[in-house]
Amino acid sequence: MNIAINEAQLTQEIDTLALFSATEPPSVTRIVYSEQDLQARAWFKERCCEAGLTIREDAIGNIFAHWIGSQSDLPAIATGSHLDAIPHAGKYDGVVGVLGGLEAIRALQRSGFQPQRSIELILFSAEEPTRFGIGCFSSRLLGGVLTSEADTLLKDQQGNTLQQLRNQAGFTGPIDSVCLKRDAYAAFVELHIEQGPILERDHLQIGIVTSIAAPASFRIEIQGEGGHAGAVLMPARRDALCAASEIILAIESFASKTGAVDTVATVGICNVHPGAVNSIPSRVEITVDLRDTDETRRNRVAEQIQEACNQIAVKRNVSVALHKINADAPAQCSPHILQAIEEICNQESISYQKMVSRAYHDSLFMARIAPIAMIFIPCRGGVSHRPDEYAPPEDISRGVKVLAQTLARLSHT
């Protein structure tokens, strides 16, 4: 089967999509349900219709573009990713998997390939946590990880609920209808930039993902007592920020001492009240991102964090409350899909490496309803979530070709 990727068209489409942004190029900002997001969706649906795909949308705006196969009664093969982008991001994260998935289907169509199992391209409504503070909310709902309560519990910083925002964007209907049945797909394969330096550093063309690390996130609230920076003497202080500082350093220490490089912990947000130079901080809120390929090890670190919070609260005479936002299980990629990707790379003389994805993706939650795998392509310097994020067109095309061949093979199994 002669599969030719239209590299020029795909590159142009990636560049065009980047213009649907709330910030000026090269920065891309595209928040779920924003004006730019809805414009990007409409543009994407036009491209799918041009390819002869049938489109449906669910109650939260997930888009499913369907290429019907000769055995359409069988579970389909799926691919896809997301188009939303955090503030001041780049133009490849997620986009390569969506537009690359579309080009993989078009390349198969041009080759004369006829799928047996249908092939479906999924645009997940949102993978980034920007608006609701939780990543992959749309694939979480598809996989049954979030329940219908999310409709009112998930809120943006202005207090708007998921239900309000999706309805304003034109996505109505019961949120229960979003969840898919187990084995809804025979396989799900996601193409993505690596978002790390390994492939480029080692001069490798493809990463074959074997597992996806287990993420957990927490919000920690520290309540002390404020006062005048000059009038309250040091022995009497209940400084919430000093307590938070001890907690942050403890988190760093716990993650560093597990004996495994796969354990990582990050405090990415620290909100201090009242935030005045001459006022003792009375209240601090921090967020913790904790990840590991081993769920048991990750949970042990989470327990250590809780113990440290309790001890520091007593030591500094403050109150500390830890709230779990999410704690997800890791995902293992399906051996038979991995074997197919590996065989394709060998046949095409494409260099590759099996690797762990330490960033999590929609595939993590699609694993709840289908066998999964991920294909990584190199990105320059391992840079992502920045305007200078970059993946060379030839690397994207190579990844799309591997994806197309994988979809074709799986469609006939």
Secondary structure, 3 states (H helix, E strand, C coil): CCCCCCHHHHHHHHHHHCCCCCCCCCCEEECCCCHHHHHHHHHHHHHHHHCCCEEEECCCCCEEEEECCCCCCCCEEEEEEECCEEEEECCCCCHHHHHHHHHHHHHHHHHCCCCCCCEEEEEECCCCCCCCCCCCHHHHHHCCCCCCCHHHHCECCCCCEHHHHHHHCCCCCCHHHHCCCCCCEEEEEEEEECCCCHHHHCCCCEEEEEEECEEEEEEEEEECECEECCCCCHHHCECHHHHHHHHHHHHHHHHHCCCCCCCEEEEEEEEEECCCCCEECCEEEEEEEEEECCHHHHHHHHHHHHHHHHHHHHHHCCEEEEEEEEECCCEECCHHHHHHHHHHHHHCCCCEEEEEECCCCCHHHHCCCCCEEEEEECCHHHCCCCCCCCCCHHHHHHHHHHHHHHHHHHHCC
